[in-house]
Amino acid sequence: AREILMAPRAVIMPAANPTEKFTELAKEHSDCSSARAGGDLGDFKRGAMQKAFEDVAFALQVGEISAECDSDSGLHIILRTA
């Protein structure tokens, strides 16, 4: 599963517009309800998401993309936008 998840990350990172590419791939590959919104979960504060996910999300700088993140909901790639 990690290999499948990391393949899109390898496409996102070198893209001319990584945010746009992330959105495109999330719509195509994500099985999360946020897929329709291009993976956008909206703004959230600490305590709103699973700890493993939050720890990674809040450690990122705006515009930075994570390595794979494993939570109780599955594997994730996180792009911090705000």
C-alpha positions in Angstrom: 0.0 0.0 0.0 2.8 2.4 0.8 4.3 2.0 -2.7 0.9 2.8 -4.3 0.6 5.9 -2.0 4.1 7.1 -2.7 3.8 6.9 -6.5 1.4 9.9 -6.6 3.7 11.8 -4.2 6.6 11.3 -6.7 4.4 13.0 -9.4 3.2 15.8 -7.1 6.6 17.0 -5.9 8.2 17.9 -9.3 4.9 19.3 -10.8 4.9 23.0 -11.9 1.9 23.5 -9.5 2.1 20.8 -6.8 -1.2 22.0 -5.2 -3.1 21.6 -8.5 -1.5 18.2 -9.0 -2.3 17.1 -5.5 -6.0 18.1 -6.0 -6.2 16.3 -9.3 -4.7 13.1 -7.9 -6.8 13.2 -4.7 -10.0 13.4 -6.8 -8.8 10.4 -8.9 -7.3 8.2 -6.2 -8.5 9.0 -2.7 -11.2 6.9 -1.0 -11.8 9.6 1.6 -15.0 11.7 1.5 -12.7 14.8 0.9 -11.8 13.4 -2.6 -14.6 15.4 -4.2 -13.0 18.5 -2.8 -9.5 17.5 -4.1 -8.5 16.2 -0.7 -9.2 19.5 1.0 -10.3 19.0 4.6 -10.7 22.7 5.2 -9.3 24.5 8.2 -9.1 22.5 11.4 -7.5 23.0 14.9 -5.7 20.6 17.1 -8.1 18.0 18.5 -10.3 17.8 15.4 -8.4 15.0 13.7 -6.7 11.8 14.7 -3.4 12.5 16.6 -1.1 10.8 14.1 -2.6 12.8 11.3 -2.5 16.1 13.2 1.1 15.6 14.4 2.2 15.4 10.7 -0.1 18.1 9.5 0.9 20.7 12.1 4.6 19.9 11.7 4.5 20.8 8.0 5.2 24.3 6.7 2.6 25.9 4.4 3.1 24.5 0.9 5.0 21.4 2.2 3.9 17.9 1.5 4.3 15.0 3.9 5.8 11.6 3.5 3.2 8.9 4.1 1.2 9.3 7.3 -0.4 6.2 8.9 -3.5 6.8 11.0 -6.4 4.6 12.2 -8.2 5.8 9.0 -5.4 4.5 6.7 -2.5 6.0 4.8 -2.4 9.6 3.9 -0.3 12.2 2.0 -0.8 15.7 3.5 -0.4 19.0 1.7 -0.5 21.9 4.1 -2.2 24.9 2.5 -2.8 27.2 5.5 
